[in-house]
């Protein structure tokens, strides 16, 4: 991917996780509202495990392979469209990290 194309995808990521998803979370009264929570969930899902086991360097989005970032963005767009399950994605992310805290349907 060219530097320009990579810059565009990174801007899409930041807009999605810092603006669009938190805004939707407030509107829909999701308990998850912070950008870093969405970033964790989406990157973990795209990597198939804890993102920090798959992406070297910080910030993760800037060091993620193009395909991983594209998958994470696609899942974020699916959350916005209502075709992905935030509760399930968060529960899986937490499970990969050895943490509980599964959200109920009314809390998402």
C-alpha atoms as a printed R data frame, in Angstrom:
    type eleno elety resid chain resno       x       y      z
1   ATOM     1    CA   UNK     A     1   0.000   0.000  0.000
2   ATOM     2    CA   UNK     A     2   1.311   3.473 -0.803
3   ATOM     3    CA   UNK     A     3   2.001   6.012  1.921
4   ATOM     4    CA   UNK     A     4  -0.997   8.045  0.768
5   ATOM     5    CA   UNK     A     5  -3.336   5.044  0.845
6   ATOM     6    CA   UNK     A     6  -2.003   4.035  4.271
7   ATOM     7    CA   UNK     A     7  -2.576   7.559  5.530
8   ATOM     8    CA   UNK     A     8  -6.183   7.388  4.324
9   ATOM     9    CA   UNK     A     9  -6.865   4.052  6.056
10  ATOM    10    CA   UNK     A    10  -5.315   5.332  9.290
11  ATOM    11    CA   UNK     A    11  -7.546   8.428  9.109
12  ATOM    12    CA   UNK     A    12 -10.562   6.164  8.595
13  ATOM    13    CA   UNK     A    13  -9.518   4.201 11.695
14  ATOM    14    CA   UNK     A    14  -9.154   7.292 13.837
15  ATOM    15    CA   UNK     A    15 -12.446   8.760 12.649
16  ATOM    16    CA   UNK     A    16 -14.223   5.459 13.277
17  ATOM    17    CA   UNK     A    17 -12.793   4.759 16.736
18  ATOM    18    CA   UNK     A    18 -12.446   8.286 18.101
19  ATOM    19    CA   UNK     A    19 -15.575   9.930 16.690
20  ATOM    20    CA   UNK     A    20 -18.164   7.712 15.004
21  ATOM    21    CA   UNK     A    21 -18.263   4.726 17.384
22  ATOM    22    CA   UNK     A    22 -18.180   6.814 20.594
23  ATOM    23    CA   UNK     A    23 -20.968   9.001 19.183
24  ATOM    24    CA   UNK     A    24 -23.043   5.912 18.342
25  ATOM    25    CA   UNK     A    25 -22.318   4.505 21.805
26  ATOM    26    CA   UNK     A    26 -23.792   7.603 23.439
27  ATOM    27    CA   UNK     A    27 -26.831   7.565 21.155
28  ATOM    28    CA   UNK     A    28 -27.451   3.852 21.750
29  ATOM    29    CA   UNK     A    29 -26.524   4.029 25.449
30  ATOM    30    CA   UNK     A    30 -23.790   1.424 25.165
31  ATOM    31    CA   UNK     A    31 -21.731   1.063 28.332
32  ATOM    32    CA   UNK     A    32 -18.577   0.938 26.196
33  ATOM    33    CA   UNK     A    33 -17.907   4.456 24.982
34  ATOM    34    CA   UNK     A    34 -14.182   5.115 25.019
35  ATOM    35    CA   UNK     A    35 -12.070   5.048 21.882
36  ATOM    36    CA   UNK     A    36  -9.425   2.751 23.343
37  ATOM    37    CA   UNK     A    37 -12.098   0.150 24.193
38  ATOM    38    CA   UNK     A    38 -13.308   0.075 20.595
39  ATOM    39    CA   UNK     A    39  -9.702  -0.065 19.373
40  ATOM    40    CA   UNK     A    40  -8.938  -3.030 21.652
41  ATOM    41    CA   UNK     A    41 -12.050  -4.945 20.613
42  ATOM    42    CA   UNK     A    42 -11.651  -4.316 16.887
43  ATOM    43    CA   UNK     A    43  -7.915  -5.006 16.745
44  ATOM    44    CA   UNK     A    44  -8.227  -8.147 18.868
45  ATOM    45    CA   UNK     A    45 -10.960  -9.422 16.555
46  ATOM    46    CA   UNK     A    46  -8.936  -8.608 13.441
47  ATOM    47    CA   UNK     A    47  -5.868 -10.363 14.876
48  ATOM    48    CA   UNK     A    48  -7.751 -13.361 16.273
49  ATOM    49    CA   UNK     A    49  -6.254 -12.758 19.708
50  ATOM    50    CA   UNK     A    50  -4.728 -10.014 21.815
51  ATOM    51    CA   UNK     A    51  -3.461  -7.459 19.341
52  ATOM    52    CA   UNK     A    52  -0.265  -6.910 21.317
53  ATOM    53    CA   UNK     A    53   0.695 -10.532 20.580
54  ATOM    54    CA   UNK     A    54   0.446  -9.793 16.836
55  ATOM    55    CA   UNK     A    55   1.365  -6.129 16.335
56  ATOM    56    CA   UNK     A    56   4.813  -4.869 17.209
57  ATOM    57    CA   UNK     A    57   5.087  -1.209 18.125
58  ATOM    58    CA   UNK     A    58   2.829   1.504 19.389
59  ATOM    59    CA   UNK     A    59   0.459   2.972 18.477
60  ATOM    60    CA   UNK     A    60  -1.014  -0.311 17.305
61  ATOM    61    CA   UNK     A    61  -2.999   1.128 14.391
62  ATOM    62    CA   UNK     A    62   0.118   2.695 12.905
63  ATOM    63    CA   UNK     A    63   2.013  -0.593 13.122
64  ATOM    64    CA   UNK     A    64  -0.768  -3.002 12.178
65  ATOM    65    CA   UNK     A    65  -0.475  -4.714  8.807
66  ATOM    66    CA   UNK     A    66  -2.791  -3.226  6.182
67  ATOM    67    CA   UNK     A    67  -5.019  -6.320  6.121
68  ATOM    68    CA   UNK     A    68  -5.459  -6.301  9.906
69  ATOM    69    CA   UNK     A    69  -6.394  -2.632  9.987
70  ATOM    70    CA   UNK     A    70  -8.804  -3.122  7.078
71  ATOM    71    CA   UNK     A    71 -10.505  -6.042  8.905
72  ATOM    72    CA   UNK     A    72 -10.762  -3.984 12.085
73  ATOM    73    CA   UNK     A    73 -12.342  -1.091 10.189
74  ATOM    74    CA   UNK     A    74 -14.796  -3.423  8.469
75  ATOM    75    CA   UNK     A    75 -15.905  -4.829 11.826
76  ATOM    76    CA   UNK     A    76 -16.263  -1.311 13.227
77  ATOM    77    CA   UNK     A    77 -18.453  -0.369 10.281
78  ATOM    78    CA   UNK     A    78 -20.506  -3.508 10.946
79  ATOM    79    CA   UNK     A    79 -21.006  -2.360 14.542
80  ATOM    80    CA   UNK     A    80 -22.311   0.953 13.259
81  ATOM    81    CA   UNK     A    81 -24.618  -0.841 10.824
82  ATOM    82    CA   UNK     A    82 -25.921  -3.133 13.544
83  ATOM    83    CA   UNK     A    83 -24.647  -6.286 11.852
84  ATOM    84    CA   UNK     A    84 -21.889  -7.078 14.363
85  ATOM    85    CA   UNK     A    85 -22.424  -7.906 18.025
86  ATOM    86    CA   UNK     A    86 -20.521  -5.626 20.397
87  ATOM    87    CA   UNK     A    87 -21.298  -7.852 23.374
88  ATOM    88    CA   UNK     A    88 -19.842 -10.937 21.702
89  ATOM    89    CA   UNK     A    89 -16.811  -9.094 20.357
90  ATOM    90    CA   UNK     A    90 -16.043  -7.574 23.755
91  ATOM    91    CA   UNK     A    91 -16.544 -10.895 25.548
92  ATOM    92    CA   UNK     A    92 -14.142 -12.619 23.138
93  ATOM    93    CA   UNK     A    93 -11.568  -9.845 23.514
94  ATOM    94    CA   UNK     A    94 -11.758 -10.088 27.296
95  ATOM    95    CA   UNK     A    95 -11.548 -13.902 27.153
96  ATOM    96    CA   UNK     A    96  -8.350 -13.706 25.093
97  ATOM    97    CA   UNK     A    97  -6.985 -11.489 27.850
98  ATOM    98    CA   UNK     A    98  -8.089 -13.841 30.631
99  ATOM    99    CA   UNK     A    99 -10.625 -11.354 31.942
100 ATOM   100    CA   UNK     A   100 -14.314 -11.672 32.704
101 ATOM   101    CA   UNK     A   101 -16.794  -8.859 32.698
102 ATOM   102    CA   UNK     A   102 -19.112 -10.054 29.950
103 ATOM   103    CA   UNK     A   103 -21.718  -7.372 29.239
104 ATOM   104    CA   UNK     A   104 -25.400  -8.145 29.306
105 ATOM   105    CA   UNK     A   105 -27.675  -7.257 26.395
106 ATOM   106    CA   UNK     A   106 -29.043  -4.209 28.238
107 ATOM   107    CA   UNK     A   107 -25.550  -2.861 28.955
108 ATOM   108    CA   UNK     A   108 -23.995  -2.937 25.516
